[in-house]
Amino acid sequence: MPPLLPLRLCRLWPHSPPSRLLGTAAGQRSRPRNYYDVLGVHPGASTAEVKRAFFAKSKELHPDRDPGNPALHNRFVELSEAYHVLSHEQSRRSYDDQLRSPSPPKSPGTTAHDKSTCQTHSSSREHPNAQYWSQFHHVRPQGPQSRQQQYKCNQQVLRYCLLLMLVGMGLHYVIFRMVEQMHLNFMDEKDRIITAMYNEARARARANRASLQQKQQWQKQQQPPPPGPTQGPEIVPPGADP
């Protein structure tokens, strides 16, 4: 009879040590009691203080800092939920009334913790990252097929980018040639107009010079010769001796 006592004790003792239960209880005790504790602000904080606290903590708890840590994602979800409630006046007033009521609201994070616990027991044989990616509704685990499809999409986007770049270069070259031709035509027209104006001014100057020379020659021909001393026959009065 005494040798059977250790065997019975072993059967009554759970297969897994109670450290998990103790850790869960400690986590529940250390979990913030309300949304004000999640954001780290006092209940009388203003909306600006709530906003500053949210931005400060969101940098620390953002899932991109540690993609393989689902707990960080749960804390970020709690933070977003707390900010969504406390940033609006009406929802914050309702939440404060619930805090003052005899039955306080459920502590933040319990729902997310329960979901993560169920997913841990149900998906123990799945991909290690499946538990983390399952928390995102619009994102699925990256398998070989999805990676291949994403690679094809990236190649297609790259081809479109190269095609747009080539089309842009062709349009740029065509437009540049058109502008250059327009500039050359403008310069040729400008040179033609300047040359025509120069030739016209030159012909007018020649005509004026020729008319001036003709006028001077005509004036010389019409001008009488200048008077000079002349000796004619001596006139003798009548009755005088020669």
Salt bridges, closest charged atoms under 4 A:
ASP37 OD2 - ARG33 NE 3.52
GLU49 OE1 - HIS42 NE2 3.65
ASP64 OD2 - HIS62 ND1 3.41
GLU89 OE2 - ARG93 NH2 2.95
ASP97 OD1 - ARG100 NH1 3.20
GLU180 OE1 - ARG177 NH1 3.05
GLU189 OE2 - ARG192 NH2 2.34
GLU200 OE2 - ARG204 NH2 3.01
